[in-house]
Amino acid sequence: MQVGVLFLAAGSGQRLGGEIPKQYQCVNGISLIESGLRHLAIEKRISWLQPVLAAGDERFSTCIDGLNLPFRVLPPVTGGPERAESMCRGLAALPDACKWVAVQDAARPLPSQALLASVLDAAEKYGAAVPGLPVHDTIKQVDADGCVVTTLNRACLRAVQTPQVARRDWLLEAVHRFADNLACFTDDAALLEAAGFPVFISEGEMNNRKITTQQDMDWLRRHSEEML
């Protein structure tokens, strides 16, 4: 199993704030991007990394300069206005030899070795897999006016993370079928589900947290010893 990672790093990080995008902000001298790449480097099945960057991004090459990464870092491509478009552009740039794709948010800097192994194992078995966590809060579906429609069974709910892994041919078929509606899909699993492909939920981790707000960054500082 040889995997190509679509490394989505085109976000502006407006909700976090700061002078530079969040993926380039540092904790104890290590940027979120560098931490994420160092963690990905532990998984030996990753053969390619396809960066998907914002237009005019000149920070990425400097950020990875000097890193001894075991996989091939491909020339970056420019992301789109929506996540699904960024994924599609990265997907199209992968080499033909790549048959498995993992889509990873650069804003998740702490994917552990166990999490990566679990989701790749599950994808190889089922064709597609994403890490997920049980939902502990009671979740209610509401209408446009805020009135409760129903209370969902939380035992059947999962909060999903990345990397989201799938057969490349499945992703390509799903993209082809929904090319005119990609903006409707907030993650890759939803796109696969809509195309009728099964998606397995592997075990997620609390520390595989997406850094979005200043509170998330404060949390990351408290866990900075895990940034390799």
VEXDREN-2710 file (C-alpha; in Angstrom, 1 decimal):
% VEXDREN-2710
k/r/px/py/pz
1/MET/0.0/0.0/0.0
2/GLN/1.6/3.2/-1.2
3/VAL/-0.2/6.4/-0.1
4/GLY/-0.2/9.9/-1.4
5/VAL/-1.1/12.6/1.1
6/LEU/-3.0/15.7/0.0
7/PHE/-1.7/18.2/2.5
8/LEU/-4.3/21.0/2.6
9/ALA/-2.6/24.2/3.7
10/ALA/-4.4/26.8/1.7
11/GLY/-6.4/28.3/4.5
12/SER/-6.1/31.9/5.7
13/GLY/-6.8/31.1/9.4
14/GLN/-9.0/34.2/9.8
15/ARG/-10.8/32.8/12.9
16/LEU/-7.5/32.4/14.7
17/GLY/-6.1/35.8/13.7
18/GLY/-2.5/36.9/13.6
19/GLU/-0.2/38.3/10.9
20/ILE/0.5/35.0/9.2
21/PRO/-1.8/32.0/8.4
22/LYS/-2.3/29.6/11.4
23/GLN/-0.5/26.7/9.7
24/TYR/2.8/28.8/9.8
25/GLN/2.4/30.0/13.4
26/CYS/4.8/28.4/15.8
27/VAL/4.7/26.8/19.2
28/ASN/8.1/26.5/20.9
29/GLY/9.7/27.3/17.5
30/ILE/7.9/24.6/15.5
31/SER/5.2/25.5/13.1
32/LEU/1.9/23.6/12.8
33/ILE/3.0/22.5/9.3
34/GLU/6.4/21.2/10.4
35/SER/4.8/19.3/13.3
36/GLY/2.3/17.7/11.0
37/LEU/4.9/16.7/8.5
38/ARG/7.1/15.2/11.2
39/HIS/4.2/13.1/12.4
40/LEU/3.3/11.9/8.9
41/ALA/6.9/10.9/8.3
42/ILE/6.6/8.1/10.9
43/GLU/4.1/6.2/8.7
44/LYS/6.1/4.2/6.2
45/ARG/3.3/3.6/3.8
46/ILE/3.2/7.3/2.8
47/SER/5.2/7.6/-0.5
48/TRP/4.1/11.1/-1.8
49/LEU/3.1/14.4/-0.2
50/GLN/1.1/16.8/-2.4
51/PRO/1.0/20.3/-0.9
52/VAL/-2.1/22.3/-1.6
53/LEU/-1.2/26.0/-0.9
54/ALA/-2.7/29.4/-1.1
55/ALA/-1.8/31.5/-4.2
56/GLY/1.5/33.2/-3.7
57/ASP/2.5/31.1/-0.7
58/GLU/6.3/31.4/-0.4
59/ARG/6.5/30.1/3.2
60/PHE/6.0/26.4/2.6
61/SER/9.4/25.8/0.9
62/THR/11.2/27.7/3.7
63/CYS/9.2/25.8/6.3
64/ILE/10.3/22.4/5.1
65/ASP/13.8/23.3/4.2
66/GLY/16.2/21.0/6.1
67/LEU/13.5/18.5/7.1
68/ASN/14.6/14.9/6.4
69/LEU/11.3/13.6/5.1
70/PRO/11.1/10.0/3.9
71/PHE/8.4/10.6/1.2
72/ARG/8.6/12.6/-2.0
73/VAL/7.3/16.1/-1.7
74/LEU/5.7/17.0/-5.0
75/PRO/5.5/20.5/-6.5
76/PRO/2.7/22.5/-4.7
77/VAL/-0.6/23.2/-6.4
78/THR/-2.8/26.2/-5.6
79/GLY/-6.0/25.5/-3.6
80/GLY/-9.5/26.5/-4.5
81/PRO/-12.1/28.7/-2.8
82/GLU/-13.6/25.6/-1.1
83/ARG/-12.0/22.6/0.6
84/ALA/-13.5/20.1/-1.9
85/GLU/-12.0/22.1/-4.8
86/SER/-8.6/22.1/-3.1
87/MET/-8.8/18.4/-2.7
88/CYS/-9.7/17.9/-6.3
89/ARG/-6.7/20.0/-7.5
90/GLY/-4.4/18.0/-5.3
91/LEU/-5.9/14.7/-6.4
92/ALA/-5.3/15.6/-10.1
93/ALA/-1.7/16.3/-9.4
94/LEU/-0.8/13.0/-7.8
95/PRO/1.3/10.6/-9.9
96/ASP/-0.4/7.7/-11.7
97/ALA/1.3/5.2/-9.5
98/CYS/-0.5/6.5/-6.5
99/LYS/-3.6/4.3/-5.8
100/TRP/-4.4/5.4/-2.3
101/VAL/-5.1/8.9/-1.2
102/ALA/-5.1/10.4/2.3
103/VAL/-6.4/14.0/2.8
104/GLN/-4.9/15.7/5.7
105/ASP/-5.6/19.2/7.1
106/ALA/-2.4/21.1/7.9
107/ALA/-4.2/22.5/10.9
108/ARG/-4.1/19.1/12.6
109/PRO/-0.4/19.0/13.7
110/LEU/-0.5/16.0/16.0
111/PRO/-1.6/12.8/14.1
112/SER/-0.1/10.0/16.1
113/GLN/1.6/6.9/14.7
114/ALA/-1.3/4.8/16.1
115/LEU/-4.0/6.9/14.5
116/LEU/-2.3/6.9/11.1
117/ALA/-1.7/3.1/11.2
118/SER/-5.4/2.5/12.3
119/VAL/-7.0/4.6/9.5
120/LEU/-4.7/3.2/6.8
121/ASP/-5.3/-0.3/7.9
122/ALA/-9.1/0.3/7.9
123/ALA/-9.0/1.9/4.5
124/GLU/-7.0/-1.0/3.0
125/LYS/-9.7/-3.4/4.4
126/TYR/-12.8/-1.4/3.5
127/GLY/-11.8/0.9/0.7
128/ALA/-12.2/4.2/2.6
129/ALA/-11.8/5.2/6.3
130/VAL/-11.8/8.3/8.5
131/PRO/-10.9/8.6/12.1
132/GLY/-13.7/9.6/14.4
133/LEU/-14.6/10.2/18.1
134/PRO/-17.8/9.3/19.9
135/VAL/-20.1/12.3/20.6
136/HIS/-20.7/12.8/24.3
137/ASP/-23.1/15.7/24.2
138/THR/-26.7/15.3/23.4
139/ILE/-27.3/16.5/19.8
140/LYS/-30.6/18.0/18.7
141/GLN/-31.6/18.8/15.1
142/VAL/-33.4/22.1/14.8
143/ASP/-35.4/23.9/12.1
144/ALA/-34.7/27.3/10.6
145/ASP/-36.4/29.0/13.5
146/GLY/-34.3/27.1/16.1
147/CYS/-37.1/24.8/17.2
148/VAL/-36.1/21.2/17.9
149/VAL/-37.1/18.7/15.2
150/THR/-35.6/15.6/16.8
151/THR/-33.0/14.4/19.3
152/LEU/-30.4/12.3/17.6
153/ASN/-29.0/9.1/19.1
154/ARG/-25.5/10.0/20.1
155/ALA/-24.5/6.3/20.2
156/CYS/-24.6/6.4/16.4
157/LEU/-22.7/9.7/16.0
158/ARG/-19.1/10.4/15.4
159/ALA/-17.1/13.6/15.1
160/VAL/-14.7/12.9/12.3
161/GLN/-11.1/14.0/11.8
162/THR/-8.4/13.7/9.2
163/PRO/-6.5/12.1/7.5
164/GLN/-9.4/10.7/5.4
165/VAL/-8.2/7.9/3.3
166/ALA/-9.7/6.2/0.3
167/ARG/-8.9/4.4/-2.9
168/ARG/-8.0/6.9/-5.5
169/ASP/-10.4/5.5/-8.1
170/TRP/-13.3/5.9/-5.7
171/LEU/-12.4/9.5/-5.1
172/LEU/-12.0/10.2/-8.8
173/GLU/-15.4/8.6/-9.6
174/ALA/-17.1/10.6/-6.8
175/VAL/-15.5/13.8/-8.0
176/HIS/-16.7/13.1/-11.6
177/ARG/-20.2/12.4/-10.5
178/PHE/-20.6/15.5/-8.3
179/ALA/-18.3/17.9/-10.2
180/ASP/-21.0/20.6/-10.3
181/ASN/-21.8/20.4/-6.6
182/LEU/-18.4/20.0/-4.9
183/ALA/-19.0/23.0/-2.6
184/CYS/-21.8/21.2/-0.9
185/PHE/-19.4/18.6/0.6
186/THR/-17.6/19.7/3.8
187/ASP/-15.3/16.6/3.9
188/ASP/-14.1/13.9/1.6
189/ALA/-16.1/11.2/3.4
190/ALA/-19.4/12.9/2.6
191/LEU/-18.4/13.0/-1.1
192/LEU/-17.7/9.3/-1.1
193/GLU/-20.9/8.5/0.8
194/ALA/-23.0/10.4/-1.7
195/ALA/-21.4/8.4/-4.5
196/GLY/-22.4/5.2/-2.7
197/PHE/-19.1/4.0/-1.4
198/PRO/-18.7/2.6/2.1
199/VAL/-16.7/4.6/4.6
200/PHE/-15.4/3.0/7.8
201/ILE/-14.8/5.0/11.0
202/SER/-11.5/4.2/12.6
203/GLU/-10.6/5.3/16.1
204/GLY/-9.8/9.0/16.4
205/GLU/-7.9/10.7/19.1
206/MET/-8.5/13.8/21.3
207/ASN/-5.0/15.1/20.5
208/ASN/-5.7/15.0/16.8
209/ARG/-7.4/18.3/17.2
210/LYS/-7.9/20.9/14.5
211/ILE/-6.4/24.2/15.4
212/THR/-9.0/26.8/14.5
213/THR/-9.3/29.4/17.4
214/GLN/-7.0/31.0/19.9
215/GLN/-8.3/28.5/22.5
216/ASP/-7.1/25.7/20.3
217/MET/-3.7/27.3/20.0
218/ASP/-3.5/27.7/23.8
219/TRP/-4.4/24.0/24.1
220/LEU/-1.6/23.2/21.6
221/ARG/0.9/25.1/23.7
222/ARG/0.0/23.0/26.7
223/HIS/0.7/19.9/24.6
224/SER/3.8/21.2/22.9
225/GLU/5.9/18.3/24.1
226/GLU/4.0/16.1/21.6
227/MET/5.2/18.3/18.7
228/LEU/8.1/16.2/17.5
END
